[in-house]
Amino acid sequence: MTKLLVLALLFAVGPSSSSTQESSTEKEVRELVVAFNDAYERNELDAYFAYYADDVTQWFESGRTSLEDYKKSWYGLIESGGGVEKNALSDLRVQVGPGGDTAVATYRLDVTTRAADGSKTTERAWETDVWFKRDGAWKIVHLHYNSAEVP
């Protein structure tokens, strides 16, 4: 009888405010991940790079790279006529830290990139982004990108 009373009370009270907070935070981060990837696909580099924290760490197949080097390579590609043609996001999962100010987003990308000479590369990638909320704004503090070329 006691177990039934406890269950009845739990259902009557409803979800706790912390689970509501996590749900709200998860939704917010999901929307940011989509906007971040949309800016990448549209080659809007100022908008894309605005999602990164100044102290971000990044891992690509070639190893760790600085934000400045990454910016330099992307601005160079766009200025030479290259760019992203497709960046399709799927299988997005967001995990929020207990304090509500950290989140990890993992997802799959199907990306087609055009080089300056017009040649194209298509790849499937798996990305992990770590987001921190600092001074009221979410920023990517770590990104790990792993890809395989698709024939």
Stockholm file with secondary structure:
# STOCKHOLM 1.0

chainA/1-151         MTKLLVLALLFAVGPSSSSTQESSTEKEVRELVVAFNDAYERNELDAYFAYYADDVTQWFESGRTSLEDYKKSWYGLIESGGGVEKNALSDLRVQVGPGGDTAVATYRLDVTTRAADGSKTTERAWETDVWFKRDGAWKIVHLHYNSAEVP
#=GR chainA/1-151 SS CHHHHHHHHHHHHCSCHHHHHHHHHHHHHHHHHHHHHHHHHTTCHHHHHTTEEEEEEEEETTEEECHHHHHHHHHHHHHTTCEEEEEEEEEEEEEECTTSSEEEEEEEEEEEEECTTSCEEEEEEEEEEEEEEETTEEEEEEEEEEEEECC
#=GC SS_cons         CHHHHHHHHHHHHCSCHHHHHHHHHHHHHHHHHHHHHHHHHTTCHHHHHTTEEEEEEEEETTEEECHHHHHHHHHHHHHTTCEEEEEEEEEEEEEECTTSSEEEEEEEEEEEEECTTSCEEEEEEEEEEEEEEETTEEEEEEEEEEEEECC
//
